[in-house]
């Protein structure tokens, strides 16, 4: 059953075996609460990262149980 109370954070991650220098790779990290409600609650994530002038796009990798919905 889904639970509320998760916290999310963004962190810089490895760009892979053949990284694209024009992309800043970030990972979405989730932390489950010790206990929480039995209802899903919306959570927003915001952070600031330094990037070289080569970066023109951001890729966010997500592995976990939280459903990711991009703003419309």
The first five atom37 places (N, CA, C, CB, O) and aatype in JSON, in Angstrom:
{
  "aatype": [20, 20, 20, 20, 20, 20, 20, 20, 20, 20, 20, 20, 20, 20, 20, 20, 20, 20, 20, 20, 20, 20, 20, 20, 20, 20, 20, 20, 20, 20, 20, 20, 20, 20, 20, 20, 20, 20, 20, 20, 20, 20, 20, 20, 20, 20, 20, 20, 20, 20, 20, 20, 20, 20, 20, 20, 20, 20, 20, 20, 20, 20, 20, 20, 20, 20, 20, 20, 20, 20, 20, 20],
  "atom_mask": [
    [1, 1, 1, 1, 1],
    [1, 1, 1, 1, 1],
    [1, 1, 1, 1, 1],
    [1, 1, 1, 1, 1],
    [1, 1, 1, 1, 1],
    [1, 1, 1, 1, 1],
    [1, 1, 1, 1, 1],
    [1, 1, 1, 1, 1],
    [1, 1, 1, 1, 1],
    [1, 1, 1, 1, 1],
    [1, 1, 1, 1, 1],
    [1, 1, 1, 1, 1],
    [1, 1, 1, 1, 1],
    [1, 1, 1, 1, 1],
    [1, 1, 1, 1, 1],
    [1, 1, 1, 1, 1],
    [1, 1, 1, 1, 1],
    [1, 1, 1, 1, 1],
    [1, 1, 1, 1, 1],
    [1, 1, 1, 1, 1],
    [1, 1, 1, 1, 1],
    [1, 1, 1, 1, 1],
    [1, 1, 1, 1, 1],
    [1, 1, 1, 1, 1],
    [1, 1, 1, 1, 1],
    [1, 1, 1, 1, 1],
    [1, 1, 1, 1, 1],
    [1, 1, 1, 1, 1],
    [1, 1, 1, 1, 1],
    [1, 1, 1, 1, 1],
    [1, 1, 1, 1, 1],
    [1, 1, 1, 1, 1],
    [1, 1, 1, 1, 1],
    [1, 1, 1, 1, 1],
    [1, 1, 1, 1, 1],
    [1, 1, 1, 1, 1],
    [1, 1, 1, 1, 1],
    [1, 1, 1, 1, 1],
    [1, 1, 1, 1, 1],
    [1, 1, 1, 1, 1],
    [1, 1, 1, 1, 1],
    [1, 1, 1, 1, 1],
    [1, 1, 1, 1, 1],
    [1, 1, 1, 1, 1],
    [1, 1, 1, 1, 1],
    [1, 1, 1, 1, 1],
    [1, 1, 1, 1, 1],
    [1, 1, 1, 1, 1],
    [1, 1, 1, 1, 1],
    [1, 1, 1, 1, 1],
    [1, 1, 1, 1, 1],
    [1, 1, 1, 1, 1],
    [1, 1, 1, 1, 1],
    [1, 1, 1, 1, 1],
    [1, 1, 1, 1, 1],
    [1, 1, 1, 1, 1],
    [1, 1, 1, 1, 1],
    [1, 1, 1, 1, 1],
    [1, 1, 1, 1, 1],
    [1, 1, 1, 1, 1],
    [1, 1, 1, 1, 1],
    [1, 1, 1, 1, 1],
    [1, 1, 1, 1, 1],
    [1, 1, 1, 1, 1],
    [1, 1, 1, 1, 1],
    [1, 1, 1, 1, 1],
    [1, 1, 1, 1, 1],
    [1, 1, 1, 1, 1],
    [1, 1, 1, 1, 1],
    [1, 1, 1, 1, 1],
    [1, 1, 1, 1, 1],
    [1, 1, 1, 1, 1]
  ],
  "atom_positions": [
    [[0.85, -1.18, 0.0], [0.0, 0.0, 0.0], [0.9, 1.25, 0.0], [-0.97, -0.01, 1.23], [1.89, 1.28, 0.74]],
    [[0.59, 2.27, -0.8], [1.4, 3.5, -0.83], [1.41, 4.2, 0.52], [0.87, 4.45, -1.91], [0.43, 4.14, 1.27]],
    [[2.51, 4.86, 0.82], [2.63, 5.61, 2.07], [3.06, 7.03, 1.78], [3.62, 4.93, 3.03], [3.8, 7.28, 0.82]],
    [[2.61, 7.97, 2.61], [3.09, 9.33, 2.55], [4.29, 9.49, 3.46], [1.98, 10.32, 2.94], [4.59, 8.59, 4.24]],
    [[4.98, 10.6, 3.36], [6.08, 10.89, 4.26], [7.46, 10.64, 3.69], [5.93, 10.11, 5.47], [8.45, 10.82, 4.39]],
    [[7.56, 10.22, 2.43], [8.86, 10.04, 1.8], [9.54, 11.4, 1.64], [8.72, 9.32, 0.44], [8.86, 12.41, 1.47]],
    [[10.86, 11.42, 1.68], [11.61, 12.63, 1.33], [12.41, 12.33, 0.07], [12.54, 13.09, 2.51], [12.86, 11.2, -0.14]],
    [[12.6, 13.34, -0.76], [13.33, 13.2, -2.01], [14.46, 14.2, -2.06], [12.39, 13.39, -3.21], [14.38, 15.29, -1.48]],
    [[15.52, 13.82, -2.76], [16.66, 14.73, -2.96], [17.27, 14.42, -4.32], [17.74, 14.57, -1.82], [17.12, 13.32, -4.84]],
    [[17.94, 15.4, -4.88], [18.69, 15.21, -6.13], [20.16, 15.16, -5.79], [18.39, 16.34, -7.16], [20.63, 15.9, -4.92]],
    [[20.91, 14.29, -6.47], [22.36, 14.26, -6.28], [23.02, 14.01, -7.63], [22.77, 13.16, -5.25], [22.46, 13.34, -8.5]],
    [[24.21, 14.57, -7.8], [24.96, 14.37, -9.03], [25.37, 12.91, -9.11], [26.2, 15.31, -9.1], [25.83, 12.33, -8.12]],
    [[25.22, 12.3, -10.29], [25.58, 10.89, -10.49], [26.51, 10.77, -11.68], [24.32, 10.02, -10.68], [26.63, 11.68, -12.5]],
    [[27.16, 9.62, -11.78], [28.07, 9.32, -12.87], [27.3, 9.34, -14.19], [28.76, 7.95, -12.65], [26.18, 8.82, -14.27]],
    [[27.88, 9.92, -15.21], [27.24, 10.01, -16.51], [27.25, 8.73, -17.31], [27.88, 11.07, -17.3], [26.74, 8.69, -18.43]],
    [[27.82, 7.68, -16.77], [27.85, 6.39, -17.46], [29.18, 6.13, -18.14], [26.74, 6.34, -18.49], [30.14, 6.88, -17.97]],
    [[29.23, 5.06, -18.92], [30.49, 4.64, -19.53], [30.95, 5.58, -20.64], [30.34, 3.24, -20.09], [32.15, 5.73, -20.87]],
    [[30.01, 6.22, -21.32], [30.33, 7.17, -22.38], [29.52, 8.44, -22.14], [30.04, 6.56, -23.81], [28.53, 8.68, -22.84]],
    [[29.92, 9.26, -21.13], [29.08, 10.4, -20.75], [28.97, 11.47, -21.83], [29.63, 11.03, -19.49], [29.92, 11.74, -22.57]],
    [[27.81, 12.06, -21.9], [27.53, 13.18, -22.8], [27.9, 14.45, -22.04], [26.01, 13.2, -23.28], [27.24, 14.8, -21.06]],
    [[28.94, 15.15, -22.48], [29.42, 16.35, -21.77], [28.4, 17.48, -21.76], [30.71, 16.84, -22.39], [28.53, 18.43, -20.98]],
    [[27.39, 17.4, -22.63], [26.38, 18.46, -22.66], [25.24, 18.17, -21.69], [25.84, 18.62, -24.09], [24.28, 18.94, -21.62]],
    [[25.33, 17.05, -20.94], [24.25, 16.69, -20.01], [24.77, 16.61, -18.58], [23.62, 15.36, -20.42], [25.8, 15.99, -18.32]],
    [[24.04, 17.23, -17.67], [24.28, 17.09, -16.24], [23.4, 15.93, -15.77], [23.97, 18.42, -15.45], [22.18, 16.0, -15.87]],
    [[24.02, 14.87, -15.26], [23.27, 13.69, -14.82], [22.99, 13.78, -13.33], [24.04, 12.39, -15.15], [23.91, 13.93, -12.52]],
    [[21.72, 13.68, -12.97], [21.31, 13.72, -11.57], [20.52, 12.47, -11.24], [20.48, 14.99, -11.28], [19.88, 11.87, -12.11]],
    [[20.57, 12.08, -9.98], [19.79, 10.95, -9.51], [18.76, 11.43, -8.51], [20.69, 9.88, -8.89], [19.05, 12.29, -7.67]],
    [[17.56, 10.89, -8.58], [16.5, 11.2, -7.63], [16.57, 10.15, -6.53], [15.07, 11.23, -8.33], [16.34, 8.97, -6.78]],
    [[16.88, 10.59, -5.31], [17.08, 9.68, -4.19], [15.9, 9.82, -3.24], [18.42, 9.98, -3.45], [15.54, 10.93, -2.83]],
    [[15.3, 8.7, -2.9], [14.15, 8.73, -2.0], [14.49, 8.06, -0.68], [12.93, 8.06, -2.65], [15.26, 7.09, -0.64]],
    [[13.92, 8.58, 0.38], [14.09, 8.01, 1.72], [12.72, 7.72, 2.29], [14.9, 8.97, 2.65], [11.87, 8.61, 2.4]],
    [[12.5, 6.46, 2.64], [11.21, 6.06, 3.2], [11.11, 6.48, 4.66], [11.01, 4.53, 3.07], [12.1, 6.46, 5.38]],
    [[9.91, 6.87, 5.1], [9.73, 7.24, 6.5], [9.7, 5.99, 7.39], [8.43, 8.05, 6.68], [9.39, 4.9, 6.93]],
    [[10.03, 6.18, 8.66], [9.93, 5.06, 9.61], [8.47, 4.62, 9.71], [10.48, 5.47, 11.01], [8.18, 3.42, 9.81]],
    [[7.58, 5.58, 9.69], [6.14, 5.29, 9.64], [5.49, 6.43, 8.88], [5.52, 5.12, 11.09], [6.04, 7.53, 8.81]],
    [[4.34, 6.18, 8.32], [3.69, 7.23, 7.55], [2.23, 6.94, 7.33], [4.38, 7.41, 6.22], [1.72, 5.9, 7.75]],
    [[1.58, 7.86, 6.68], [0.15, 7.71, 6.38], [-0.02, 6.67, 5.29], [-0.49, 9.06, 5.97], [0.95, 6.28, 4.65]],
    [[-1.23, 6.24, 5.06], [-1.51, 5.28, 3.99], [-2.08, 6.0, 2.77], [-2.48, 4.2, 4.47], [-2.88, 5.43, 2.03]],
    [[-1.67, 7.24, 2.58], [-2.12, 8.01, 1.42], [-0.9, 8.59, 0.72], [-3.1, 9.14, 1.85], [0.09, 8.94, 1.35]],
    [[-0.99, 8.68, -0.6], [0.09, 9.31, -1.35], [-0.02, 10.82, -1.21], [0.05, 8.89, -2.85], [-1.12, 11.38, -1.21]],
    [[1.13, 11.46, -1.08], [1.16, 12.91, -0.99], [2.15, 13.46, -2.0], [1.52, 13.37, 0.45], [3.2, 12.84, -2.22]],
    [[1.85, 14.59, -2.63], [2.8, 15.16, -3.6], [4.05, 15.68, -2.89], [2.13, 16.3, -4.4], [3.98, 16.19, -1.77]],
    [[5.19, 15.54, -3.55], [6.46, 16.0, -3.01], [7.19, 16.73, -4.13], [7.33, 14.81, -2.45], [7.26, 16.23, -5.25]],
    [[7.74, 17.9, -3.84], [8.53, 18.64, -4.82], [10.0, 18.56, -4.46], [8.07, 20.11, -4.89], [10.35, 18.45, -3.29]],
    [[10.85, 18.61, -5.48], [12.29, 18.55, -5.28], [12.91, 19.73, -6.0], [12.9, 17.21, -5.8], [12.56, 20.03, -7.14]],
    [[13.82, 20.42, -5.31], [14.49, 21.57, -5.9], [15.91, 21.63, -5.36], [13.72, 22.89, -5.61], [16.12, 21.41, -4.17]],
    [[16.88, 21.92, -6.21], [18.27, 22.04, -5.78], [19.05, 22.83, -6.8], [18.9, 20.65, -5.56], [18.55, 23.08, -7.9]],
    [[20.26, 23.23, -6.46], [21.13, 23.99, -7.34], [22.43, 23.22, -7.51], [21.39, 25.43, -6.79], [23.01, 22.76, -6.53]],
    [[22.89, 23.08, -8.75], [24.13, 22.37, -9.06], [25.0, 23.25, -9.95], [23.85, 21.01, -9.73], [24.5, 23.93, -10.84]],
    [[26.3, 23.22, -9.71], [27.24, 23.91, -10.59], [27.49, 23.04, -11.8], [28.57, 24.25, -9.85], [27.63, 21.82, -11.67]],
    [[27.56, 23.65, -12.97], [27.8, 22.9, -14.19], [28.71, 23.71, -15.11], [26.45, 22.55, -14.91], [28.73, 24.94, -15.05]],
    [[29.44, 23.01, -15.96], [30.31, 23.69, -16.92], [29.45, 24.36, -18.0], [31.32, 22.69, -17.56], [28.25, 24.09, -18.1]],
    [[30.06, 25.22, -18.78], [29.33, 25.91, -19.85], [28.94, 24.96, -20.98], [30.16, 27.05, -20.4], [28.11, 25.31, -21.82]],
    [[29.53, 23.76, -21.0], [29.18, 22.76, -22.01], [27.78, 22.2, -21.79], [30.2, 21.63, -22.0], [27.15, 21.72, -22.73]],
    [[27.28, 22.25, -20.56], [26.0, 21.62, -20.22], [24.84, 22.41, -20.81], [25.84, 21.51, -18.7], [24.69, 23.61, -20.59]],
    [[24.0, 21.69, -21.59], [22.82, 22.31, -22.2], [21.53, 21.59, -21.81], [22.96, 22.32, -23.72], [20.44, 22.05, -22.13]],
    [[21.67, 20.45, -21.11], [20.48, 19.7, -20.7], [20.77, 18.94, -19.41], [20.03, 18.72, -21.82], [21.92, 18.74, -19.03]],
    [[19.69, 18.52, -18.74], [19.79, 17.79, -17.48], [19.04, 16.48, -17.63], [19.22, 18.63, -16.29], [17.91, 16.45, -18.12]],
    [[19.67, 15.39, -17.21], [19.02, 14.09, -17.21], [18.83, 13.65, -15.77], [19.85, 13.04, -18.01], [19.77, 13.71, -14.98]],
    [[17.63, 13.21, -15.43], [17.35, 12.76, -14.06], [17.03, 11.27, -14.1], [16.16, 13.57, -13.41], [16.1, 10.84, -14.78]],
    [[17.83, 10.51, -13.37], [17.62, 9.07, -13.28], [16.86, 8.77, -12.01], [18.97, 8.29, -13.32], [17.11, 9.38, -10.97]],
    [[15.93, 7.83, -12.1], [15.1, 7.52, -10.93], [15.0, 6.02, -10.78], [13.7, 8.15, -11.05], [14.65, 5.3, -11.72]],
    [[15.3, 5.54, -9.59], [15.11, 4.14, -9.27], [14.44, 4.12, -7.9], [16.48, 3.33, -9.28], [15.02, 4.6, -6.93]],
    [[13.27, 3.58, -7.81], [12.57, 3.54, -6.53], [11.11, 3.25, -6.7], [12.74, 4.83, -5.8], [10.66, 2.78, -7.75]],
    [[10.35, 3.53, -5.64], [8.94, 3.2, -5.64], [8.03, 4.41, -5.88], [8.57, 2.56, -4.35], [6.84, 4.24, -6.16]],
    [[8.57, 5.61, -5.78], [7.74, 6.81, -5.94], [7.47, 7.05, -7.43], [8.43, 8.05, -5.3], [8.39, 7.01, -8.24]],
    [[6.22, 7.31, -7.76], [5.85, 7.63, -9.13], [6.3, 9.05, -9.45], [4.32, 7.48, -9.34], [5.99, 9.98, -8.71]],
    [[7.04, 9.23, -10.56], [7.53, 10.54, -10.94], [6.6, 11.12, -11.99], [8.99, 10.47, -11.47], [6.36, 10.51, -13.03]],
    [[6.08, 12.32, -11.72], [5.19, 13.01, -12.65], [5.79, 14.38, -12.93], [3.73, 13.13, -12.08], [5.96, 15.19, -12.01]],
    [[6.12, 14.65, -14.19], [6.68, 15.94, -14.56], [5.57, 16.99, -14.64], [7.42, 15.85, -15.91], [4.44, 16.67, -15.01]],
    [[5.9, 18.24, -14.27], [4.89, 19.3, -14.37], [4.4, 19.47, -15.81], [5.47, 20.64, -13.85], [5.15, 19.26, -16.75]],
    [[3.16, 19.84, -15.96], [2.57, 20.03, -17.29], [3.1, 21.29, -17.94], [1.05, 20.09, -17.2], [2.71, 21.61, -19.06]]
  ]
}
